[in-house]
Amino acid sequence: MSFVLLALGLVLIVEGLAYALAPSLVERMLEILRSLPASAVRQVGLLTIVSGLILVWIAFQLGIG
């Protein structure tokens, strides 16, 4: 359970940094996402999930987790 809380905290920190440091960039990214078809947004989401899983797997293989 502590890993879940740690992961959630890290995600919130990274998301917060994006909004705090580059709010105009976030707005432009949202506009781009609105213009894409739903299937493309879904593919980006799935790619993000797979990338996250790979990073978590690498962390566990290195003995971090």
C-alpha beads as a LAMMPS data file, in Angstrom:
LAMMPS data file: protein, C-alpha beads

65 atoms
64 bonds

1 atom types
1 bond types

-500.0 500.0 xlo xhi
-500.0 500.0 ylo yhi
-500.0 500.0 zlo zhi

Masses

1 110.0

Atoms # bond

1 1 1 0.000 0.000 0.000
2 1 1 2.861 2.370 0.721
3 1 1 4.107 1.928 -2.862
4 1 1 0.715 3.038 -4.172
5 1 1 0.773 6.133 -1.987
6 1 1 4.349 6.884 -3.027
7 1 1 3.480 6.490 -6.701
8 1 1 0.373 8.659 -6.368
9 1 1 2.362 11.337 -4.559
10 1 1 5.038 11.365 -7.262
11 1 1 2.410 11.639 -10.001
12 1 1 0.775 14.581 -8.233
13 1 1 4.143 16.315 -7.845
14 1 1 4.971 15.931 -11.546
15 1 1 1.479 17.026 -12.619
16 1 1 1.619 20.001 -10.273
17 1 1 4.996 21.054 -11.634
18 1 1 3.645 21.036 -15.185
19 1 1 0.743 23.302 -14.237
20 1 1 2.888 25.562 -12.049
21 1 1 5.846 25.994 -14.409
22 1 1 4.199 25.942 -17.844
23 1 1 0.443 26.576 -17.707
24 1 1 0.336 27.880 -21.282
25 1 1 2.011 24.699 -22.514
26 1 1 -0.607 22.619 -20.718
27 1 1 -3.370 24.654 -22.389
28 1 1 -1.802 24.120 -25.824
29 1 1 -1.478 20.393 -25.176
30 1 1 -5.151 20.218 -24.201
31 1 1 -6.123 22.026 -27.411
32 1 1 -4.111 19.519 -29.438
33 1 1 -5.758 16.626 -27.596
34 1 1 -9.205 18.076 -28.337
35 1 1 -8.410 18.154 -32.046
36 1 1 -7.326 14.492 -32.163
37 1 1 -9.788 11.666 -32.774
38 1 1 -10.730 9.571 -29.728
39 1 1 -8.844 6.557 -31.082
40 1 1 -5.577 8.520 -31.217
41 1 1 -6.047 9.791 -27.662
42 1 1 -6.763 6.212 -26.549
43 1 1 -3.552 5.019 -28.218
44 1 1 -1.549 7.738 -26.473
45 1 1 -3.099 6.680 -23.167
46 1 1 -2.261 3.029 -23.751
47 1 1 1.301 3.926 -24.749
48 1 1 1.626 5.944 -21.542
49 1 1 0.393 3.011 -19.464
50 1 1 2.835 0.600 -21.120
51 1 1 5.705 3.073 -20.640
52 1 1 4.835 3.427 -16.960
53 1 1 4.678 -0.339 -16.502
54 1 1 8.082 -0.720 -18.139
55 1 1 9.575 1.931 -15.850
56 1 1 8.088 0.256 -12.773
57 1 1 9.421 -3.125 -13.930
58 1 1 12.895 -1.630 -14.444
59 1 1 12.775 -0.062 -10.976
60 1 1 11.904 -3.417 -9.412
61 1 1 14.656 -5.149 -11.404
62 1 1 17.159 -2.617 -10.061
63 1 1 15.998 -3.365 -6.542
64 1 1 14.415 0.026 -5.958
65 1 1 10.926 -1.314 -5.186

Bonds

1 1 1 2
2 1 2 3
3 1 3 4
4 1 4 5
5 1 5 6
6 1 6 7
7 1 7 8
8 1 8 9
9 1 9 10
10 1 10 11
11 1 11 12
12 1 12 13
13 1 13 14
14 1 14 15
15 1 15 16
16 1 16 17
17 1 17 18
18 1 18 19
19 1 19 20
20 1 20 21
21 1 21 22
22 1 22 23
23 1 23 24
24 1 24 25
25 1 25 26
26 1 26 27
27 1 27 28
28 1 28 29
29 1 29 30
30 1 30 31
31 1 31 32
32 1 32 33
33 1 33 34
34 1 34 35
35 1 35 36
36 1 36 37
37 1 37 38
38 1 38 39
39 1 39 40
40 1 40 41
41 1 41 42
42 1 42 43
43 1 43 44
44 1 44 45
45 1 45 46
46 1 46 47
47 1 47 48
48 1 48 49
49 1 49 50
50 1 50 51
51 1 51 52
52 1 52 53
53 1 53 54
54 1 54 55
55 1 55 56
56 1 56 57
57 1 57 58
58 1 58 59
59 1 59 60
60 1 60 61
61 1 61 62
62 1 62 63
63 1 63 64
64 1 64 65
